[in-house]
Amino acid sequence: GDSVTQMEGPVTLSEEAFLTINCTYTATGYPSLFWYVQYPGEGLQLLLKATKADDKGSNKGFEATYRKETTSFHLEKGSVQVSDSAVYFCALSDGPNAGGTSYGKLTFGQGTILTVHP
Amino acid sequence: ETGVTQSPTHLIKTRGQQVTLRCSSQSGHNTVSWYQQALGQGPQFIFQYYREEENGRGNFPPRFSGLQFPNYSSELNVNALELDDSALYLCASSNTGRSSYEQYFGPGTRLTVT
């Protein structure tokens, strides 16, 4: 079945440092890929997405590129802020080619806790 | 545009009891999905409702059931609660027909089973 693997956390950085959170996936068909962010005590917010190979999703300074050859969707940000401290989840959605029965179920990684210090 | 809302925010139940959680989808969305997020884990897909029918189910037992209403709102019912059912329950809405299957989440209901 589909699966998503994220780098082990937690990740602790100083403000303005470069961030990379690794994400790899296993899926049949052509999934869409997402990064969601969860702030303490809140639900999930969609951060960015990519729907096909070589697409780059970006939002709020975060970027991720859909790499089909390496089955990866690593999250990057050039300069993190204290306000970026949260849990980040990589996820995939089975696409319309998944055996004709796709319905957009999201499969999540285990999450990576990011803490940014001033 | 109104976002996804869930009620109640928190709930404490005793093992063996039954619980109903509610979700109102984002305006313009016709599909609701439910997820269970145990502490320190990623969300796990429970099931999805589209046009008032179950449209896919994850690896959860039949005591997890749901409903979708004509206004696209939804309920999640859990019977015979077990301690392991303690989790954050997330509802997500989407618009089936869009190829990206982008889902928008509510704030969740924190269920504690004692």
HADDOCK unambig.tbl for C-alpha pairs under 7 A between the chains (distance, minus, plus):
assign (segid A and resid 32 and name CA) (segid B and resid 100 and name CA) 6.21 0.50 0.50
assign (segid A and resid 42 and name CA) (segid B and resid 107 and name CA) 5.27 0.50 0.50
assign (segid A and resid 43 and name CA) (segid B and resid 105 and name CA) 6.29 0.50 0.50
assign (segid A and resid 43 and name CA) (segid B and resid 106 and name CA) 5.78 0.50 0.50
assign (segid A and resid 43 and name CA) (segid B and resid 107 and name CA) 4.02 0.50 0.50
assign (segid A and resid 43 and name CA) (segid B and resid 108 and name CA) 5.73 0.50 0.50
assign (segid A and resid 44 and name CA) (segid B and resid 105 and name CA) 5.69 0.50 0.50
assign (segid A and resid 45 and name CA) (segid B and resid 105 and name CA) 6.71 0.50 0.50
assign (segid A and resid 46 and name CA) (segid B and resid 104 and name CA) 6.97 0.50 0.50
assign (segid A and resid 51 and name CA) (segid B and resid 100 and name CA) 6.15 0.50 0.50
assign (segid A and resid 95 and name CA) (segid B and resid 99 and name CA) 6.99 0.50 0.50
assign (segid A and resid 96 and name CA) (segid B and resid 99 and name CA) 6.66 0.50 0.50
assign (segid A and resid 103 and name CA) (segid B and resid 56 and name CA) 7.00 0.50 0.50
assign (segid A and resid 104 and name CA) (segid B and resid 101 and name CA) 5.21 0.50 0.50
assign (segid A and resid 105 and name CA) (segid B and resid 45 and name CA) 6.91 0.50 0.50
assign (segid A and resid 106 and name CA) (segid B and resid 45 and name CA) 6.87 0.50 0.50
assign (segid A and resid 108 and name CA) (segid B and resid 42 and name CA) 5.63 0.50 0.50
assign (segid A and resid 108 and name CA) (segid B and resid 43 and name CA) 6.27 0.50 0.50
assign (segid A and resid 109 and name CA) (segid B and resid 42 and name CA) 5.78 0.50 0.50
assign (segid A and resid 110 and name CA) (segid B and resid 41 and name CA) 5.15 0.50 0.50
assign (segid A and resid 110 and name CA) (segid B and resid 42 and name CA) 4.48 0.50 0.50
assign (segid A and resid 111 and name CA) (segid B and resid 41 and name CA) 6.71 0.50 0.50
assign (segid A and resid 111 and name CA) (segid B and resid 42 and name CA) 5.84 0.50 0.50
